[in-house]
Every structure is written in structure tokens, then in C-alpha cells.
């Protein structure tokens, strides 16, 4: 299985927590997880994704490799979000998405009204 990781934006902590609660209540979870970190560092995001693979049945090493690969190849994006998080202040987290590529593709297609 192949995975994807991307930084999405800055969110107030309380809003992010509330969104996570809503996702947990869904009966049919998508193959995508949203994670947050107080710091824009590789270590912080590896730590934030560590609980995901066991509950999803994903390969931990591949998920971590995906995060590391993103970090190695996207320095401009990382610097941008690091600055936005700093500007936003301490009551915010940087949100990222990690997921298996097939599930993410299916989710996007359903949003566009396409049938897979």
C-alpha cells in the first residue's frame, strides 16, 4: 500500500480537537487521518502519525518513510507553514493529512461526484 502526507494549514487547537471528535464518531472512517503538531518539525509529525498505523492496519515503516520523504523534498512548503504557525501563536496547531493513496483518491472522486 502506498501512502501520502501533506501539510494542510494552521488551526486553533479547540477547533481541531472538535473536528477529530466528529471524525471518530463516523461509522465508516475514510482511509485518511488528520494529525496536528504544535511544532513544524519532522520529529513532531513522526510522533503525531505513530498512533495511526496500528489502528488502521497500515505499515508503520512505510507511513514514517512517507513523512520523511515529504520532509526531504518540500523544504519551501515546510518553511512556509513553520512561519504561519509561528504567526498564529501558541493556541494553534499545524494540521497534516496522512492516508493511503487509494482511499484519498476515492474520497476526492466522491467529492467530485465521480464513480470509481
TORLUMBA-921889 format. One record per residue: residue number from 1; residue in one letter; x, y, z of N, C-alpha, C in turn. Coordinates in nm, 3 decimals, decimal comma, always signed. Example, Ala and Ser with C-alpha at 12.3 -4.5 7.8 and 13.67 -1.06 7.14 Angstrom:
<rs>
{r 1 "A" {+1,319 -0,569 +0,780} {+1,230 -0,450 +0,780} {+1,320 -0,330 +0,780}},
{r 2 "S" {+1,285 -0,225 +0,708} {+1,367 -0,106 +0,714} {+1,290 +0,003 +0,787}},
</rs>
This chain:
<rs>
{r 1 "X" {+0,084 -0,116 +0,000} {+0,000 +0,000 +0,000} {+0,089 +0,123 +0,000}},
{r 2 "X" {+0,051 +0,224 -0,077} {+0,126 +0,350 -0,081} {+0,052 +0,454 +0,000}},
{r 3 "X" {+0,128 +0,545 +0,060} {+0,072 +0,647 +0,148} {+0,109 +0,785 +0,100}},
{r 4 "X" {+0,035 +0,882 +0,149} {+0,060 +1,022 +0,117} {+0,059 +1,102 +0,246}},
{r 5 "X" {+0,137 +1,209 +0,247} {+0,143 +1,300 +0,361} {+0,150 +1,441 +0,306}},
{r 6 "X" {+0,076 +1,533 +0,367} {+0,081 +1,672 +0,324} {+0,044 +1,764 +0,439}},
{r 7 "X" {+0,110 +1,878 +0,445} {+0,074 +1,981 +0,542} {-0,045 +2,059 +0,485}},
{r 8 "X" {-0,146 +2,084 +0,567} {-0,268 +2,147 +0,519} {-0,290 +2,289 +0,567}},
{r 9 "X" {-0,256 +2,318 +0,691} {-0,279 +2,452 +0,740} {-0,273 +2,460 +0,891}},
{r 10 "X" {-0,296 +2,580 +0,941} {-0,294 +2,607 +1,084} {-0,437 +2,614 +1,134}},
{r 11 "X" {-0,460 +2,557 +1,251} {-0,595 +2,553 +1,308} {-0,589 +2,583 +1,458}},
{r 12 "X" {-0,690 +2,653 +1,510} {-0,699 +2,666 +1,655} {-0,711 +2,527 +1,718}},
{r 13 "X" {-0,647 +2,507 +1,831} {-0,644 +2,375 +1,895} {-0,784 +2,322 +1,920}},
{r 14 "X" {-0,873 +2,405 +1,975} {-1,007 +2,361 +2,010} {-1,086 +2,317 +1,886}},
{r 15 "X" {-1,074 +2,391 +1,777} {-1,143 +2,354 +1,654} {-1,092 +2,220 +1,602}},
{r 16 "X" {-0,961 +2,203 +1,602} {-0,902 +2,078 +1,554} {-0,950 +1,961 +1,640}},
{r 17 "X" {-0,950 +1,979 +1,772} {-0,997 +1,875 +1,862} {-1,143 +1,839 +1,833}},
{r 18 "X" {-1,228 +1,939 +1,815} {-1,370 +1,914 +1,785} {-1,387 +1,838 +1,653}},
{r 19 "X" {-1,309 +1,874 +1,553} {-1,316 +1,804 +1,424} {-1,273 +1,658 +1,440}},
{r 20 "X" {-1,169 +1,634 +1,519} {-1,123 +1,497 +1,542} {-1,231 +1,415 +1,612}},
{r 21 "X" {-1,304 +1,476 +1,705} {-1,413 +1,406 +1,774} {-1,523 +1,367 +1,675}},
{r 22 "X" {-1,556 +1,456 +1,583} {-1,659 +1,426 +1,482} {-1,615 +1,311 +1,393}},
{r 23 "X" {-1,489 +1,310 +1,355} {-1,437 +1,203 +1,269} {-1,444 +1,069 +1,342}},
{r 24 "X" {-1,410 +1,069 +1,470} {-1,413 +0,945 +1,549} {-1,554 +0,888 +1,559}},
{r 25 "X" {-1,655 +0,974 +1,554} {-1,794 +0,930 +1,567} {-1,850 +0,872 +1,437}},
{r 26 "X" {-1,783 +0,892 +1,326} {-1,830 +0,840 +1,198} {-1,827 +0,688 +1,199}},
{r 27 "X" {-1,927 +0,628 +1,138} {-1,935 +0,482 +1,136} {-1,843 +0,420 +1,032}},
{r 28 "X" {-1,822 +0,488 +0,922} {-1,737 +0,435 +0,815} {-1,619 +0,529 +0,793}},
{r 29 "X" {-1,512 +0,510 +0,868} {-1,399 +0,602 +0,855} {-1,330 +0,590 +0,719}},
{r 30 "X" {-1,286 +0,703 +0,668} {-1,211 +0,705 +0,542} {-1,070 +0,655 +0,568}},
{r 31 "X" {-0,996 +0,629 +0,463} {-0,858 +0,583 +0,476} {-0,762 +0,698 +0,489}},
{r 32 "X" {-0,807 +0,805 +0,555} {-0,729 +0,925 +0,571} {-0,737 +0,969 +0,716}},
{r 33 "X" {-0,626 +1,015 +0,772} {-0,623 +1,068 +0,909} {-0,567 +1,209 +0,905}},
{r 34 "X" {-0,620 +1,292 +0,991} {-0,570 +1,427 +1,007} {-0,500 +1,434 +1,141}},
{r 35 "X" {-0,378 +1,485 +1,141} {-0,298 +1,492 +1,263} {-0,251 +1,635 +1,283}},
{r 36 "X" {-0,223 +1,670 +1,407} {-0,178 +1,804 +1,437} {-0,051 +1,801 +1,519}},
{r 37 "X" {+0,027 +1,906 +1,506} {+0,151 +1,920 +1,583} {+0,168 +2,065 +1,624}},
{r 38 "X" {+0,222 +2,085 +1,744} {+0,246 +2,219 +1,795} {+0,370 +2,282 +1,734}},
{r 39 "X" {+0,458 +2,198 +1,679} {+0,581 +2,246 +1,616} {+0,586 +2,193 +1,474}},
{r 40 "X" {+0,646 +2,269 +1,387} {+0,663 +2,226 +1,248} {+0,802 +2,163 +1,235}},
{r 41 "X" {+0,813 +2,041 +1,291} {+0,939 +1,967 +1,282} {+0,910 +1,825 +1,236}},
{r 42 "X" {+1,008 +1,763 +1,179} {+0,994 +1,624 +1,136} {+0,961 +1,535 +1,254}},
{r 43 "X" {+1,032 +1,552 +1,364} {+1,007 +1,470 +1,484} {+0,864 +1,484 +1,534}},
{r 44 "X" {+0,812 +1,607 +1,534} {+0,676 +1,630 +1,583} {+0,574 +1,557 +1,496}},
{r 45 "X" {+0,594 +1,556 +1,365} {+0,496 +1,489 +1,279} {+0,514 +1,338 +1,278}},
{r 46 "X" {+0,635 +1,290 +1,293} {+0,651 +1,145 +1,307} {+0,579 +1,099 +1,433}},
{r 47 "X" {+0,596 +1,174 +1,540} {+0,528 +1,141 +1,665} {+0,376 +1,148 +1,649}},
{r 48 "X" {+0,327 +1,243 +1,572} {+0,182 +1,258 +1,556} {+0,120 +1,147 +1,471}},
{r 49 "X" {+0,198 +1,089 +1,379} {+0,142 +0,982 +1,295} {+0,162 +0,843 +1,355}},
{r 50 "X" {+0,246 +0,830 +1,458} {+0,273 +0,697 +1,515} {+0,149 +0,620 +1,560}},
{r 51 "X" {+0,045 +0,684 +1,618} {-0,073 +0,607 +1,659} {-0,161 +0,563 +1,542}},
{r 52 "X" {-0,142 +0,619 +1,425} {-0,232 +0,593 +1,312} {-0,218 +0,452 +1,254}},
{r 53 "X" {-0,098 +0,407 +1,216} {-0,088 +0,275 +1,151} {-0,147 +0,159 +1,231}},
{r 54 "X" {-0,126 +0,150 +1,363} {-0,184 +0,036 +1,435} {-0,338 +0,033 +1,428}},
{r 55 "X" {-0,402 +0,148 +1,436} {-0,549 +0,147 +1,434} {-0,604 +0,130 +1,293}},
{r 56 "X" {-0,524 +0,159 +1,191} {-0,567 +0,146 +1,052} {-0,521 +0,016 +0,986}},
{r 57 "X" {-0,427 -0,051 +1,050} {-0,370 -0,170 +0,987} {-0,269 -0,135 +0,879}},
{r 58 "X" {-0,213 -0,016 +0,888} {-0,115 +0,030 +0,791} {+0,025 -0,014 +0,833}},
{r 59 "X" {+0,117 -0,011 +0,738} {+0,257 -0,043 +0,763} {+0,327 +0,078 +0,824}},
{r 60 "X" {+0,366 +0,068 +0,950} {+0,427 +0,180 +1,023} {+0,550 +0,234 +0,952}},
{r 61 "X" {+0,640 +0,145 +0,907} {+0,763 +0,191 +0,843} {+0,735 +0,269 +0,716}},
{r 62 "X" {+0,637 +0,224 +0,636} {+0,604 +0,295 +0,512} {+0,542 +0,431 +0,540}},
{r 63 "X" {+0,458 +0,440 +0,643} {+0,397 +0,569 +0,678} {+0,506 +0,667 +0,723}},
{r 64 "X" {+0,595 +0,622 +0,810} {+0,704 +0,709 +0,857} {+0,795 +0,747 +0,740}},
{r 65 "X" {+0,825 +0,653 +0,651} {+0,906 +0,685 +0,533} {+0,839 +0,791 +0,446}},
{r 66 "X" {+0,707 +0,785 +0,436} {+0,633 +0,883 +0,358} {+0,648 +1,022 +0,418}},
{r 67 "X" {+0,639 +1,032 +0,551} {+0,656 +1,161 +0,619} {+0,798 +1,212 +0,597}},
{r 68 "X" {+0,896 +1,126 +0,613} {+1,036 +1,166 +0,595} {+1,060 +1,211 +0,450}},
{r 69 "X" {+1,005 +1,137 +0,356} {+1,020 +1,173 +0,215} {+0,960 +1,311 +0,186}},
{r 70 "X" {+0,843 +1,337 +0,243} {+0,783 +1,470 +0,229} {+0,878 +1,576 +0,283}},
{r 71 "X" {+0,935 +1,551 +0,400} {+1,023 +1,648 +0,466} {+1,147 +1,675 +0,382}},
{r 72 "X" {+1,200 +1,573 +0,319} {+1,323 +1,586 +0,240} {+1,298 +1,667 +0,111}},
{r 73 "X" {+1,178 +1,652 +0,053} {+1,153 +1,710 -0,079} {+1,067 +1,836 -0,080}},
{r 74 "X" {+1,028 +1,888 +0,035} {+0,937 +2,002 +0,036} {+0,980 +2,112 +0,133}},
{r 75 "X" {+1,105 +2,151 +0,127} {+1,158 +2,249 +0,224} {+1,086 +2,383 +0,216}},
{r 76 "X" {+1,048 +2,428 +0,097} {+0,979 +2,557 +0,084} {+0,842 +2,552 +0,151}},
{r 77 "X" {+0,769 +2,445 +0,131} {+0,637 +2,428 +0,193} {+0,650 +2,422 +0,344}},
{r 78 "X" {+0,748 +2,350 +0,391} {+0,770 +2,335 +0,535} {+0,803 +2,471 +0,596}},
{r 79 "X" {+0,890 +2,545 +0,533} {+0,927 +2,678 +0,584} {+0,806 +2,770 +0,586}},
{r 80 "X" {+0,725 +2,765 +0,482} {+0,604 +2,848 +0,476} {+0,513 +2,818 +0,596}},
{r 81 "X" {+0,483 +2,689 +0,619} {+0,392 +2,653 +0,727} {+0,453 +2,675 +0,865}},
{r 82 "X" {+0,584 +2,664 +0,874} {+0,652 +2,694 +1,000} {+0,629 +2,841 +1,037}},
{r 83 "X" {+0,640 +2,929 +0,940} {+0,618 +3,072 +0,964} {+0,471 +3,101 +0,995}},
{r 84 "X" {+0,379 +3,036 +0,924} {+0,235 +3,059 +0,952} {+0,199 +3,012 +1,093}},
{r 85 "X" {+0,256 +2,900 +1,136} {+0,230 +2,851 +1,271} {+0,286 +2,948 +1,374}},
{r 86 "X" {+0,404 +2,999 +1,350} {+0,465 +3,097 +1,440} {+0,379 +3,223 +1,447}},
{r 87 "X" {+0,331 +3,271 +1,333} {+0,245 +3,391 +1,327} {+0,114 +3,370 +1,402}},
{r 88 "X" {+0,062 +3,249 +1,399} {-0,068 +3,220 +1,458} {-0,066 +3,216 +1,610}},
{r 89 "X" {+0,047 +3,187 +1,670} {+0,057 +3,186 +1,815} {+0,042 +3,049 +1,877}},
{r 90 "X" {+0,053 +3,044 +2,009} {+0,060 +2,918 +2,082} {-0,070 +2,840 +2,091}},
{r 91 "X" {-0,182 +2,900 +2,061} {-0,311 +2,831 +2,074} {-0,351 +2,760 +1,945}},
{r 92 "X" {-0,254 +2,731 +1,860} {-0,281 +2,671 +1,730} {-0,192 +2,550 +1,705}},
{r 93 "X" {-0,237 +2,466 +1,613} {-0,158 +2,351 +1,569} {-0,147 +2,354 +1,418}},
{r 94 "X" {-0,044 +2,291 +1,368} {-0,028 +2,273 +1,225} {-0,090 +2,138 +1,191}},
{r 95 "X" {-0,183 +2,138 +1,096} {-0,257 +2,018 +1,061} {-0,199 +1,956 +0,935}},
{r 96 "X" {-0,189 +1,824 +0,937} {-0,142 +1,749 +0,821} {-0,237 +1,633 +0,794}},
{r 97 "X" {-0,230 +1,582 +0,674} {-0,312 +1,467 +0,635} {-0,219 +1,353 +0,596}},
{r 98 "X" {-0,250 +1,235 +0,647} {-0,179 +1,114 +0,609} {-0,284 +1,012 +0,569}},
{r 99 "X" {-0,258 +0,941 +0,462} {-0,357 +0,843 +0,420} {-0,303 +0,750 +0,315}},
{r 100 "X" {-0,381 +0,645 +0,290} {-0,340 +0,559 +0,180} {-0,394 +0,622 +0,051}},
{r 101 "X" {-0,314 +0,615 -0,053} {-0,342 +0,688 -0,176} {-0,475 +0,645 -0,238}},
{r 102 "X" {-0,506 +0,517 -0,237} {-0,632 +0,471 -0,298} {-0,753 +0,529 -0,226}},
{r 103 "X" {-0,750 +0,533 -0,094} {-0,863 +0,589 -0,019} {-0,876 +0,738 -0,042}},
{r 104 "X" {-0,765 +0,807 -0,048} {-0,768 +0,951 -0,073} {-0,824 +0,979 -0,212}},
{r 105 "X" {-0,783 +0,900 -0,308} {-0,834 +0,916 -0,445} {-0,985 +0,893 -0,447}},
{r 106 "X" {-1,031 +0,789 -0,379} {-1,175 +0,759 -0,375} {-1,251 +0,872 -0,306}},
{r 107 "X" {-1,194 +0,928 -0,200} {-1,259 +1,039 -0,129} {-1,271 +1,161 -0,220}},
{r 108 "X" {-1,167 +1,194 -0,293} {-1,172 +1,308 -0,385} {-1,273 +1,283 -0,496}},
{r 109 "X" {-1,274 +1,162 -0,551} {-1,369 +1,132 -0,657} {-1,514 +1,141 -0,607}},
{r 110 "X" {-1,538 +1,098 -0,484} {-1,675 +1,108 -0,430} {-1,714 +1,255 -0,411}},
{r 111 "X" {-1,619 +1,338 -0,376} {-1,648 +1,482 -0,363} {-1,681 +1,545 -0,498}},
{r 112 "X" {-1,620 +1,491 -0,602} {-1,643 +1,541 -0,738} {-1,762 +1,472 -0,805}},
{r 113 "X" {-1,822 +1,375 -0,736} {-1,938 +1,305 -0,791} {-1,904 +1,202 -0,896}},
{r 114 "X" {-1,780 +1,156 -0,898} {-1,739 +1,054 -0,994} {-1,754 +0,917 -0,932}},
{r 115 "X" {-1,774 +0,820 -1,014} {-1,780 +0,680 -0,967} {-1,649 +0,614 -1,006}},
{r 116 "X" {-1,590 +0,541 -0,906} {-1,461 +0,478 -0,928} {-1,474 +0,358 -1,004}},
</rs>
